[in-house]
Amino acid sequence: MSKTWTKSQDAIRAKGKFPRKGMKCVILPTEPYTEEVDGKFGKRKMYVVESKEYGKLYVNEYQFLHITEVFNGDYSSGVTVEF
């Protein structure tokens, strides 16, 4: 892969994305953190997790709880989650 493609891919992965209903992705067992995100209805706290396919994902509290249920305490490898 050329440097231009790699640089563009890294820039897109660094931007945060919001998962949609029915979206499947592999969540990596990296340390999540919180960020204040500007939205349609003002600022809100979102959790930031890493995914294999999309890079950085913003998830709300309920989606974060679903992810932790899927991990089930085993953070040694990534898990597939459907939103």
VEXTORLUM-950280 format. One record per atom (N, C-alpha, C, O): residue number from 1; residue in one letter; atom name; x, y, z. Coordinates in nm, 4 decimals. Each point is the difference from the previous one (the first is absolute). Layout:
<atoms>
+-----+------+------+----------+----------+----------+
!  nr ! rest ! atom !       xx !       yy !       zz !
+-----+------+------+----------+----------+----------+
! NUM !    a !   CA !        X !        Y !        Z !
...
+-----+------+------+----------+----------+----------+
</atoms>
This chain:
<atoms>
+-----+------+------+----------+----------+----------+
!  nr ! rest ! atom !       xx !       yy !       zz !
+-----+------+------+----------+----------+----------+
!   1 !    m !    N !   0.0852 !  -0.1174 !   0.0000 !
!   1 !    m !   CA !  -0.0852 !   0.1174 !   0.0000 !
!   1 !    m !    C !   0.0896 !   0.1235 !   0.0000 !
!   1 !    m !    O !   0.1001 !   0.0049 !   0.0715 !
!   2 !    s !    N !  -0.1359 !   0.0929 !  -0.1507 !
!   2 !    s !   CA !   0.0823 !   0.1199 !  -0.0081 !
!   2 !    s !    C !  -0.0167 !   0.0859 !   0.1250 !
!   2 !    s !    O !  -0.0939 !  -0.0170 !   0.0777 !
!   3 !    k !    N !   0.1877 !   0.1090 !  -0.0610 !
!   3 !    k !   CA !  -0.0028 !   0.0870 !   0.1182 !
!   3 !    k !    C !  -0.1232 !   0.0900 !   0.0009 !
!   3 !    k !    O !  -0.0539 !   0.0301 !   0.1065 !
!   4 !    t !    N !   0.0087 !   0.0133 !  -0.2250 !
!   4 !    t !   CA !  -0.1178 !   0.0869 !  -0.0085 !
!   4 !    t !    C !  -0.1238 !  -0.0736 !   0.0499 !
!   4 !    t !    O !  -0.0794 !   0.0552 !   0.0762 !
!   5 !    w !    N !   0.0633 !  -0.1808 !  -0.1198 !
!   5 !    w !   CA !  -0.1148 !  -0.0795 !   0.0450 !
!   5 !    w !    C !   0.0054 !  -0.0216 !   0.1499 !
!   5 !    w !    O !  -0.1010 !   0.0150 !   0.0687 !
!   6 !    t !    N !   0.2171 !  -0.0499 !  -0.0175 !
!   6 !    t !   CA !   0.0155 !  -0.0252 !   0.1434 !
!   6 !    t !    C !  -0.0282 !   0.1261 !   0.0800 !
!   6 !    t !    O !  -0.0680 !  -0.0055 !   0.1024 !
!   7 !    k !    N !   0.1197 !   0.1190 !  -0.1480 !
!   7 !    k !   CA !  -0.0209 !   0.1268 !   0.0704 !
!   7 !    k !    C !  -0.1489 !   0.0370 !   0.0019 !
!   7 !    k !    O !  -0.0516 !   0.0442 !   0.1026 !
!   8 !    s !    N !  -0.0168 !  -0.0622 !  -0.2157 !
!   8 !    s !   CA !  -0.1428 !   0.0302 !  -0.0069 !
!   8 !    s !    C !  -0.0807 !  -0.0934 !   0.0885 !
!   8 !    s !    O !  -0.0938 !   0.0428 !   0.0672 !
!   9 !    q !    N !   0.1302 !  -0.1702 !  -0.0671 !
!   9 !    q !   CA !  -0.0693 !  -0.0993 !   0.0835 !
!   9 !    q !    C !   0.0160 !   0.0340 !   0.1471 !
!   9 !    q !    O !  -0.0968 !  -0.0066 !   0.0758 !
!  10 !    d !    N !   0.2171 !   0.0426 !  -0.0343 !
!  10 !    d !   CA !   0.0243 !   0.0352 !   0.1399 !
!  10 !    d !    C !  -0.0784 !   0.1249 !   0.0408 !
!  10 !    d !    O !  -0.0498 !   0.0083 !   0.1123 !
!  11 !    a !    N !   0.0389 !   0.0887 !  -0.2033 !
!  11 !    a !   CA !  -0.0749 !   0.1227 !   0.0308 !
!  11 !    a !    C !  -0.1484 !  -0.0301 !   0.0179 !
!  11 !    a !    O !  -0.0640 !   0.0564 !   0.0888 !
!  12 !    i !    N !   0.0090 !  -0.1437 !  -0.1713 !
!  12 !    i !   CA !  -0.1416 !  -0.0355 !   0.0116 !
!  12 !    i !    C !  -0.0258 !  -0.0789 !   0.1278 !
!  12 !    i !    O !  -0.1001 !   0.0232 !   0.0677 !
!  13 !    r !    N !   0.1892 !  -0.1163 !  -0.0339 !
!  13 !    r !   CA !  -0.0156 !  -0.0790 !   0.1225 !
!  13 !    r !    C !   0.0088 !   0.0853 !   0.1253 !
!  13 !    r !    O !  -0.0609 !  -0.0334 !   0.1016 !
!  14 !    a !    N !   0.1360 !   0.1434 !  -0.1069 !
!  14 !    a !   CA !   0.0163 !   0.0868 !   0.1167 !
!  14 !    a !    C !  -0.1264 !   0.0807 !   0.0292 !
!  14 !    a !    O !  -0.0199 !   0.0440 !   0.1132 !
!  15 !    k !    N !  -0.0663 !  -0.0238 !  -0.2142 !
!  15 !    k !   CA !  -0.1249 !   0.0724 !   0.0214 !
!  15 !    k !    C !  -0.1002 !  -0.0914 !   0.0703 !
!  15 !    k !    O !  -0.0071 !  -0.1196 !  -0.0284 !
!  16 !    g !    N !  -0.0680 !   0.1759 !   0.1182 !
!  16 !    g !   CA !  -0.1004 !  -0.0778 !   0.0710 !
!  16 !    g !    C !  -0.1237 !  -0.0251 !  -0.0848 !
!  16 !    g !    O !  -0.0407 !   0.0856 !  -0.0785 !
!  17 !    k !    N !  -0.0187 !  -0.2025 !   0.0944 !
!  17 !    k !   CA !  -0.1209 !  -0.0358 !  -0.0714 !
!  17 !    k !    C !  -0.1058 !  -0.0468 !   0.0994 !
!  17 !    k !    O !   0.0325 !  -0.0444 !   0.1101 !
!  18 !    f !    N !  -0.1570 !   0.0546 !  -0.1491 !
!  18 !    f !   CA !  -0.1100 !  -0.0457 !   0.0832 !
!  18 !    f !    C !  -0.0565 !  -0.1277 !  -0.0606 !
!  18 !    f !    O !  -0.0357 !  -0.0006 !  -0.1178 !
!  19 !    p !    N !   0.0265 !  -0.1080 !   0.1951 !
!  19 !    p !   CA !  -0.0554 !  -0.1241 !  -0.0548 !
!  19 !    p !    C !  -0.1497 !   0.0132 !  -0.0264 !
!  19 !    p !    O !  -0.0714 !   0.0698 !   0.0720 !
!  20 !    r !    N !   0.0259 !  -0.1375 !  -0.1754 !
!  20 !    r !   CA !  -0.1418 !  -0.0002 !  -0.0356 !
!  20 !    r !    C !  -0.0619 !  -0.1342 !   0.0362 !
!  20 !    r !    O !   0.0710 !  -0.0987 !   0.0194 !
!  21 !    k !    N !  -0.2014 !   0.0956 !  -0.0106 !
!  21 !    k !   CA !  -0.0706 !  -0.1230 !   0.0321 !
!  21 !    k !    C !   0.0264 !  -0.1044 !  -0.1087 !
!  21 !    k !    O !  -0.0086 !   0.0288 !  -0.1194 !
!  22 !    g !    N !   0.0409 !  -0.1506 !   0.1636 !
!  22 !    g !   CA !   0.0278 !  -0.1094 !  -0.0913 !
!  22 !    g !    C !   0.1452 !  -0.0088 !  -0.0438 !
!  22 !    g !    O !   0.0374 !  -0.0939 !  -0.0703 !
!  23 !    m !    N !   0.0453 !   0.1898 !   0.1105 !
!  23 !    m !   CA !   0.1408 !   0.0014 !  -0.0374 !
!  23 !    m !    C !   0.0764 !  -0.1036 !   0.0820 !
!  23 !    m !    O !  -0.0153 !  -0.0063 !   0.1220 !
!  24 !    k !    N !   0.0972 !  -0.0748 !  -0.1884 !
!  24 !    k !   CA !   0.0837 !  -0.0984 !   0.0686 !
!  24 !    k !    C !   0.1456 !   0.0412 !  -0.0143 !
!  24 !    k !    O !   0.0432 !   0.0417 !  -0.1075 !
!  25 !    c !    N !   0.0321 !  -0.0534 !   0.2161 !
!  25 !    c !   CA !   0.1426 !   0.0287 !  -0.0061 !
!  25 !    c !    C !   0.0713 !  -0.0726 !   0.1140 !
!  25 !    c !    O !  -0.0621 !  -0.0437 !   0.0969 !
!  26 !    v !    N !   0.1937 !   0.0321 !  -0.1111 !
!  26 !    v !   CA !   0.0831 !  -0.0625 !   0.1015 !
!  26 !    v !    C !   0.0543 !   0.1104 !   0.0900 !
!  26 !    v !    O !   0.0726 !   0.0883 !  -0.0457 !
!  27 !    i !    N !  -0.1081 !  -0.0940 !   0.1733 !
!  27 !    i !   CA !   0.0478 !   0.0971 !   0.0980 !
!  27 !    i !    C !   0.1301 !  -0.0526 !   0.0593 !
!  27 !    i !    O !   0.0059 !  -0.1128 !   0.0489 !
!  28 !    l !    N !   0.0977 !   0.1952 !  -0.0538 !
!  28 !    l !   CA !   0.1306 !  -0.0386 !   0.0526 !
!  28 !    l !    C !   0.0056 !   0.0252 !   0.1508 !
!  28 !    l !    O !  -0.0638 !   0.0928 !   0.0496 !
!  29 !    p !    N !   0.1395 !  -0.1746 !   0.0235 !
!  29 !    p !   CA !   0.0045 !   0.0139 !   0.1465 !
!  29 !    p !    C !   0.0950 !   0.1104 !   0.0461 !
!  29 !    p !    O !   0.0846 !  -0.0234 !   0.0863 !
!  30 !    t !    N !  -0.0976 !   0.1433 !  -0.1432 !
!  30 !    t !   CA !   0.0809 !   0.1133 !   0.0438 !
!  30 !    t !    C !  -0.0731 !   0.0742 !   0.1110 !
!  30 !    t !    O !  -0.1197 !  -0.0199 !   0.0202 !
!  31 !    e !    N !   0.1898 !   0.1031 !   0.0496 !
!  31 !    e !   CA !  -0.0563 !   0.0750 !   0.1126 !
!  31 !    e !    C !  -0.0990 !   0.1056 !  -0.0503 !
!  31 !    e !    O !   0.0412 !   0.0903 !  -0.0729 !
!  32 !    p !    N !  -0.1703 !  -0.0980 !   0.1088 !
!  32 !    p !   CA !  -0.0956 !   0.1024 !  -0.0437 !
!  32 !    p !    C !   0.0183 !   0.1286 !   0.0812 !
!  32 !    p !    O !   0.0514 !  -0.0029 !   0.1118 !
!  33 !    y !    N !  -0.0937 !   0.1139 !  -0.1688 !
!  33 !    y !   CA !   0.0031 !   0.1278 !   0.0716 !
!  33 !    y !    C !  -0.1235 !   0.0793 !  -0.0397 !
!  33 !    y !    O !  -0.0702 !  -0.0363 !  -0.0944 !
!  34 !    t !    N !   0.0438 !   0.1447 !   0.1666 !
!  34 !    t !   CA !  -0.1189 !   0.0805 !  -0.0269 !
!  34 !    t !    C !   0.0396 !   0.1327 !  -0.0647 !
!  34 !    t !    O !   0.1098 !   0.0516 !   0.0206 !
!  35 !    e !    N !  -0.2030 !   0.0012 !  -0.0992 !
!  35 !    e !   CA !   0.0164 !   0.1299 !  -0.0653 !
!  35 !    e !    C !  -0.1337 !   0.0710 !  -0.0005 !
!  35 !    e !    O !  -0.1051 !  -0.0639 !  -0.0057 !
!  36 !    e !    N !   0.1090 !   0.1961 !   0.0116 !
!  36 !    e !   CA !  -0.1197 !   0.0808 !  -0.0173 !
!  36 !    e !    C !  -0.0171 !   0.0234 !  -0.1498 !
!  36 !    e !    O !   0.0900 !   0.0527 !  -0.0654 !
!  37 !    v !    N !  -0.2043 !  -0.0914 !   0.0113 !
!  37 !    v !   CA !  -0.0240 !   0.0095 !  -0.1431 !
!  37 !    v !    C !  -0.1151 !   0.0968 !  -0.0251 !
!  37 !    v !    O !  -0.1042 !  -0.0077 !   0.0650 !
!  38 !    d !    N !   0.1243 !   0.0988 !  -0.1601 !
!  38 !    d !   CA !  -0.1080 !   0.0904 !  -0.0412 !
!  38 !    d !    C !  -0.0946 !  -0.0763 !  -0.0897 !
!  38 !    d !    O !   0.0418 !  -0.0611 !  -0.0983 !
!  39 !    g !    N !  -0.1685 !   0.0646 !   0.1322 !
!  39 !    g !   CA !  -0.1001 !  -0.0684 !  -0.0796 !
!  39 !    g !    C !  -0.1144 !   0.0916 !  -0.0369 !
!  39 !    g !    O !   0.0048 !   0.1206 !   0.0241 !
!  40 !    k !    N !  -0.1056 !  -0.1777 !  -0.0814 !
!  40 !    k !   CA !  -0.1170 !   0.0746 !  -0.0433 !
!  40 !    k !    C !  -0.0696 !   0.0686 !   0.1179 !
!  40 !    k !    O !  -0.0538 !   0.1097 !  -0.0146 !
!  41 !    f !    N !   0.0552 !  -0.1747 !   0.1310 !
!  41 !    f !   CA !  -0.0695 !   0.0517 !   0.1170 !
!  41 !    f !    C !   0.0963 !   0.0490 !   0.1080 !
!  41 !    f !    O !  -0.0354 !  -0.0021 !   0.1179 !
!  42 !    g !    N !   0.1552 !   0.0457 !  -0.1541 !
!  42 !    g !   CA !   0.0971 !   0.0512 !   0.0950 !
!  42 !    g !    C !   0.1125 !  -0.0975 !   0.0268 !
!  42 !    g !    O !   0.0148 !  -0.1005 !  -0.0695 !
!  43 !    k !    N !   0.0639 !   0.1309 !   0.1704 !
!  43 !    k !   CA !   0.1136 !  -0.0861 !   0.0336 !
!  43 !    k !    C !  -0.0458 !  -0.1185 !   0.0827 !
!  43 !    k !    O !  -0.0920 !   0.0100 !   0.0812 !
!  44 !    r !    N !   0.1591 !  -0.1238 !  -0.1039 !
!  44 !    r !   CA !  -0.0294 !  -0.1184 !   0.0803 !
!  44 !    r !    C !   0.1254 !  -0.0837 !   0.0145 !
!  44 !    r !    O !   0.0913 !   0.0070 !  -0.0822 !
!  45 !    k !    N !  -0.0884 !  -0.0862 !   0.1881 !
!  45 !    k !   CA !   0.1149 !  -0.0855 !   0.0277 !
!  45 !    k !    C !  -0.0123 !  -0.1287 !  -0.0809 !
!  45 !    k !    O !  -0.1026 !  -0.0679 !   0.0052 !
!  46 !    m !    N !   0.2074 !   0.0350 !  -0.0797 !
!  46 !    m !   CA !   0.0042 !  -0.1226 !  -0.0795 !
!  46 !    m !    C !   0.1257 !  -0.0776 !   0.0373 !
!  46 !    m !    O !   0.1022 !   0.0584 !   0.0359 !
!  47 !    y !    N !  -0.1114 !  -0.1894 !  -0.0449 !
!  47 !    y !   CA !   0.1161 !  -0.0857 !   0.0199 !
!  47 !    y !    C !   0.0657 !  -0.0247 !  -0.1346 !
!  47 !    y !    O !  -0.0683 !  -0.0178 !  -0.1008 !
!  48 !    v !    N !   0.2001 !   0.0168 !   0.0992 !
!  48 !    v !   CA !   0.0750 !  -0.0219 !  -0.1231 !
!  48 !    v !    C !   0.0667 !  -0.1367 !   0.0081 !
!  48 !    v !    O !   0.0778 !  -0.0271 !   0.0914 !
!  49 !    v !    N !  -0.1097 !  -0.0594 !  -0.1894 !
!  49 !    v !   CA !   0.0590 !  -0.1334 !  -0.0086 !
!  49 !    v !    C !   0.0620 !  -0.0159 !  -0.1385 !
!  49 !    v !    O !  -0.0366 !   0.0707 !  -0.0938 !
!  50 !    e !    N !   0.1299 !  -0.1631 !   0.0822 !
!  50 !    e !   CA !   0.0670 !  -0.0268 !  -0.1277 !
!  50 !    e !    C !  -0.0616 !  -0.1214 !  -0.0668 !
!  50 !    e !    O !  -0.0260 !  -0.1014 !   0.0649 !
!  51 !    s !    N !   0.0027 !   0.1122 !  -0.1956 !
!  51 !    s !   CA !  -0.0492 !  -0.1144 !  -0.0762 !
!  51 !    s !    C !   0.0996 !  -0.0329 !  -0.1109 !
!  51 !    s !    O !   0.0761 !   0.0856 !  -0.0452 !
!  52 !    k !    N !  -0.0785 !  -0.2093 !   0.0034 !
!  52 !    k !   CA !   0.0926 !  -0.0455 !  -0.1037 !
!  52 !    k !    C !  -0.0341 !   0.0621 !  -0.1352 !
!  52 !    k !    O !   0.0898 !   0.0418 !  -0.0731 !
!  53 !    e !    N !  -0.2175 !  -0.0355 !   0.0394 !
!  53 !    e !   CA !  -0.0424 !   0.0450 !  -0.1313 !
!  53 !    e !    C !  -0.0069 !   0.1519 !  -0.0140 !
!  53 !    e !    O !   0.0368 !   0.0541 !  -0.1042 !
!  54 !    y !    N !  -0.0835 !   0.0151 !   0.2080 !
!  54 !    y !   CA !  -0.0317 !   0.1415 !  -0.0112 !
!  54 !    y !    C !   0.0918 !   0.0924 !   0.0793 !
!  54 !    y !    O !  -0.0094 !   0.1220 !  -0.0138 !
!  55 !    g !    N !   0.0962 !  -0.1762 !   0.0948 !
!  55 !    g !   CA !   0.0846 !   0.0852 !   0.0833 !
!  55 !    g !    C !  -0.0744 !   0.0441 !   0.1244 !
!  55 !    g !    O !  -0.0585 !  -0.0825 !   0.0702 !
!  56 !    k !    N !   0.0602 !   0.2111 !  -0.0424 !
!  56 !    k !   CA !  -0.0587 !   0.0558 !   0.1218 !
!  56 !    k !    C !  -0.1521 !   0.0089 !  -0.0126 !
!  56 !    k !    O !  -0.0520 !   0.0556 !  -0.0967 !
!  57 !    l !    N !  -0.0190 !  -0.1115 !   0.1962 !
!  57 !    l !   CA !  -0.1466 !   0.0049 !   0.0029 !
!  57 !    l !    C !  -0.0463 !   0.0712 !   0.1264 !
!  57 !    l !    O !   0.0531 !  -0.0225 !   0.1088 !
!  58 !    y !    N !  -0.1540 !   0.1096 !  -0.1252 !
!  58 !    y !   CA !  -0.0656 !   0.0625 !   0.1139 !
!  58 !    y !    C !  -0.1233 !  -0.0831 !   0.0338 !
!  58 !    y !    O !  -0.0860 !  -0.0211 !  -0.0855 !
!  59 !    v !    N !   0.0770 !  -0.0261 !   0.2096 !
!  59 !    v !   CA !  -0.1165 !  -0.0775 !   0.0420 !
!  59 !    v !    C !  -0.0601 !   0.0643 !   0.1244 !
!  59 !    v !    O !   0.0714 !   0.0597 !   0.0807 !
!  60 !    n !    N !  -0.2036 !  -0.0723 !  -0.0657 !
!  60 !    n !   CA !  -0.0648 !   0.0544 !   0.1191 !
!  60 !    n !    C !   0.0103 !  -0.1010 !   0.1148 !
!  60 !    n !    O !   0.0586 !  -0.1071 !  -0.0154 !
!  61 !    e !    N !  -0.1151 !   0.1420 !   0.1280 !
!  61 !    e !   CA !   0.0129 !  -0.0845 !   0.1195 !
!  61 !    e !    C !  -0.0620 !  -0.1378 !  -0.0192 !
!  61 !    e !    O !   0.0559 !  -0.0995 !   0.0463 !
!  62 !    y !    N !  -0.1697 !   0.0919 !  -0.1135 !
!  62 !    y !   CA !  -0.0679 !  -0.1280 !  -0.0188 !
!  62 !    y !    C !   0.0766 !  -0.0900 !  -0.0971 !
!  62 !    y !    O !   0.0093 !  -0.1209 !   0.0208 !
!  63 !    q !    N !   0.0452 !   0.1806 !  -0.1267 !
!  63 !    q !   CA !   0.0816 !  -0.0768 !  -0.0924 !
!  63 !    q !    C !   0.1275 !  -0.0488 !   0.0689 !
!  63 !    q !    O !   0.0457 !  -0.1117 !  -0.0241 !
!  64 !    f !    N !   0.0113 !   0.1970 !   0.1103 !
!  64 !    f !   CA !   0.1199 !  -0.0387 !   0.0740 !
!  64 !    f !    C !  -0.0290 !  -0.1181 !   0.0926 !
!  64 !    f !    O !   0.0814 !  -0.0918 !   0.0110 !
!  65 !    l !    N !  -0.1968 !   0.0938 !   0.0552 !
!  65 !    l !   CA !  -0.0379 !  -0.1123 !   0.0859 !
!  65 !    l !    C !  -0.0162 !  -0.1287 !  -0.0809 !
!  65 !    l !    O !   0.0386 !  -0.1076 !   0.0456 !
!  66 !    h !    N !  -0.0952 !   0.1188 !  -0.1647 !
!  66 !    h !   CA !  -0.0143 !  -0.1172 !  -0.0873 !
!  66 !    h !    C !   0.1373 !  -0.0556 !  -0.0380 !
!  66 !    h !    O !   0.0191 !  -0.1216 !  -0.0020 !
!  67 !    i !    N !   0.0758 !   0.2091 !  -0.0279 !
!  67 !    i !   CA !   0.1352 !  -0.0436 !  -0.0360 !
!  67 !    i !    C !   0.0650 !  -0.0728 !   0.1167 !
!  67 !    i !    O !   0.0633 !  -0.1037 !  -0.0197 !
!  68 !    t !    N !  -0.0779 !   0.1565 !   0.1415 !
!  68 !    t !   CA !   0.0606 !  -0.0663 !   0.1159 !
!  68 !    t !    C !  -0.0646 !  -0.1358 !   0.0264 !
!  68 !    t !    O !   0.0674 !  -0.0924 !   0.0455 !
!  69 !    e !    N !  -0.1976 !   0.0791 !  -0.0737 !
!  69 !    e !   CA !  -0.0654 !  -0.1304 !   0.0136 !
!  69 !    e !    C !   0.0554 !  -0.1006 !  -0.0995 !
!  69 !    e !    O !   0.0170 !  -0.1173 !   0.0330 !
!  70 !    v !    N !   0.0109 !   0.1623 !  -0.1539 !
!  70 !    v !   CA !   0.0546 !  -0.0895 !  -0.1018 !
!  70 !    v !    C !   0.1415 !  -0.0429 !   0.0370 !
!  70 !    v !    O !   0.0362 !  -0.1160 !  -0.0195 !
!  71 !    f !    N !   0.0442 !   0.2079 !   0.0725 !
!  71 !    f !   CA !   0.1357 !  -0.0357 !   0.0446 !
!  71 !    f !    C !  -0.0053 !  -0.1005 !   0.1143 !
!  71 !    f !    O !   0.0858 !  -0.0879 !   0.0081 !
!  72 !    n !    N !  -0.1829 !   0.0987 !   0.0788 !
!  72 !    n !   CA !  -0.0199 !  -0.0922 !   0.1126 !
!  72 !    n !    C !   0.1255 !  -0.0162 !   0.0860 !
!  72 !    n !    O !   0.0305 !  -0.1102 !   0.0457 !
!  73 !    g !    N !   0.0419 !   0.2198 !  -0.0238 !
!  73 !    g !   CA !   0.1171 !  -0.0021 !   0.0863 !
!  73 !    g !    C !   0.1275 !  -0.0490 !  -0.0644 !
!  73 !    g !    O !   0.1059 !   0.0083 !   0.0622 !
!  74 !    d !    N !  -0.1109 !  -0.0595 !  -0.1853 !
!  74 !    d !   CA !   0.1190 !  -0.0512 !  -0.0692 !
!  74 !    d !    C !   0.0454 !   0.1029 !  -0.1036 !
!  74 !    d !    O !  -0.0533 !   0.0049 !  -0.1109 !
!  75 !    y !    N !   0.1520 !   0.0771 !   0.1476 !
!  75 !    y !   CA !   0.0487 !   0.1059 !  -0.0878 !
!  75 !    y !    C !   0.1307 !  -0.0387 !  -0.0682 !
!  75 !    y !    O !   0.0830 !   0.0868 !  -0.0268 !
!  76 !    s !    N !  -0.0631 !  -0.2157 !  -0.0020 !
!  76 !    s !   CA !   0.1234 !  -0.0460 !  -0.0636 !
!  76 !    s !    C !  -0.0051 !   0.0118 !  -0.1518 !
!  76 !    s !    O !   0.1046 !   0.0067 !  -0.0645 !
!  77 !    s !    N !  -0.2246 !  -0.0042 !   0.0062 !
!  77 !    s !   CA !  -0.0122 !   0.0129 !  -0.1459 !
!  77 !    s !    C !  -0.1269 !   0.0773 !  -0.0333 !
!  77 !    s !    O !  -0.0856 !   0.0203 !   0.0861 !
!  78 !    g !    N !   0.0740 !   0.0225 !  -0.2110 !
!  78 !    g !   CA !  -0.1147 !   0.0774 !  -0.0438 !
!  78 !    g !    C !  -0.1257 !  -0.0851 !  -0.0087 !
!  78 !    g !    O !   0.0071 !  -0.1224 !  -0.0104 !
!  79 !    v !    N !  -0.1217 !   0.1884 !   0.0148 !
!  79 !    v !   CA !  -0.1290 !  -0.0683 !  -0.0105 !
!  79 !    v !    C !  -0.0846 !   0.0665 !  -0.1074 !
!  79 !    v !    O !   0.0130 !   0.1199 !  -0.0248 !
!  80 !    t !    N !  -0.0998 !  -0.1977 !  -0.0388 !
!  80 !    t !   CA !  -0.0912 !   0.0530 !  -0.0996 !
!  80 !    t !    C !  -0.1272 !   0.0473 !   0.0687 !
!  80 !    t !    O !  -0.0611 !  -0.0739 !   0.0772 !
!  81 !    v !    N !   0.0218 !   0.1974 !  -0.1058 !
!  81 !    v !   CA !  -0.1177 !   0.0598 !   0.0625 !
!  81 !    v !    C !  -0.0922 !   0.0507 !  -0.1093 !
!  81 !    v !    O !   0.0445 !   0.0597 !  -0.0980 !
!  82 !    e !    N !  -0.1744 !  -0.0843 !   0.1162 !
!  82 !    e !   CA !  -0.1009 !   0.0568 !  -0.0902 !
!  82 !    e !    C !  -0.0785 !   0.1042 !   0.0769 !
!  82 !    e !    O !  -0.0511 !  -0.0270 !   0.1087 !
!  83 !    f !    N !   0.0418 !   0.1451 !  -0.1650 !
!  83 !    f !   CA !  -0.0691 !   0.1116 !   0.0660 !
!  83 !    f !    C !  -0.1452 !   0.0041 !  -0.0363 !
!  83 !    f !    O !  -0.0729 !   0.0875 !   0.0467 !
+-----+------+------+----------+----------+----------+
</atoms>
